Amino acid sequence: MKIALVQQIVKTDKKSTIEMTAAMIKEAALQGAELVVLQELHQTPYFCQYEDTGLFDLAESYEEDVAYWAKVAKENGVVLVASLFEKRAPGLYHNTAVVFEKDGSIAGKYRKMHIPDDPGFYEKFYFTPGDLGFNPVDTSVGRLGVLVCWDQWYPEAARLMALKGAQILVYPTAIGWFDKDDEDEKMRQKDAWITIQRGHAVANGLPLVAVNRVGFEKDESGVLDGIRFWGGSFACGPQGEMLAEASEDKDEILYCDIDFKRSEEVRRWWPFLRDRRIDAYGGLLKRFID
């Protein structure tokens, strides 16, 4: 299966951004992609850099946004993973990945479970933790284990998706560094981000794709300078082998061919799931073990 990861610099206005995204999806479809994955919260600048109740208005268009991306998926005949700001009820909002089938129908969705709260990433102010659990989405191209950004640091999330039959792990992402960090720290952060996700692929014998936004986005509150999203979208195979990697600084459609049959082969060689001691893992349900 040919997959396309759409890594892009967001525009200052939503209309220009989504038009560019739609054009990149069309190009990906023309190149034969069957699955297209967009970056986290791809319609607007990353608004979680500061807390502002007025920014909840961005979620008012959720139903309209769903309809728009459903149409784009149908027009291009692709399975599409979009990342949207969902207004579920008054005062209740989620960071939600919606998966569209090739005919524009909704195959399923995932509400981000792990919500960060760090300088420049104040997501707990905006998002209620997801309540749909870790359940893969069945599509015409396979069973997708869709997770979102901060989820990618948690091996438990990837494992549960794998145990429920996911054929690939998919991570829409918004991660970057601060320009004031020294170069060594920047590289440590990015290397850790890549390494842990490759580890999820290895531990579960699954291919994995992560698509990250790119470019500098100013902190409009003025508290921080802003975040430089490092791009670096990538795909790896079930042994963690790198299959494709994008640049750190430009719009890009990253293509990759994925062979799901390799997971079966790798799991026969490395039977990690067979050798799990499920009788001895009760402590994982505790916050801390004294």
Number of C-alpha atoms within 10 A of each C-alpha: 13 17 23 28 30 26 33 24 23 24 15 12 11 15 12 14 19 19 12 16 21 18 13 21 26 20 15 24 22 12 12 15 23 20 26 26 25 27 28 27 22 26 25 20 20 22 21 20 24 20 17 12 9 7 13 19 11 16 18 14 14 16 13 11 18 21 14 14 20 23 17 23 27 17 14 21 19 26 30 29 28 25 26 25 26 24 21 14 8 6 10 12 20 24 25 23 27 22 29 28 22 24 17 23 16 18 18 18 20 24 26 25 23 20 22 16 11 11 12 20 19 17 22 15 17 21 25 19 17 17 11 11 13 23 22 26 22 17 18 12 15 16 18 23 27 29 28 26 22 17 20 23 15 13 16 14 20 27 20 17 24 25 13 13 16 24 25 27 27 24 27 30 26 22 22 22 19 16 13 9 10 10 10 8 13 17 13 10 15 16 11 13 14 19 13 16 24 24 15 26 28 23 21 29 28 28 28 28 27 27 31 28 32 27 19 20 20 16 18 12 12 10 11 14 17 20 22 19 22 22 29 24 27 22 31 24 25 27 21 23 14 15 16 16 19 22 15 19 18 16 18 20 22 22 22 19 14 19 13 16 10 16 21 14 13 18 19 13 10 16 15 14 16 9 8 10 8 8 6 8 9 8 9 10 8 7 7 7 7 3
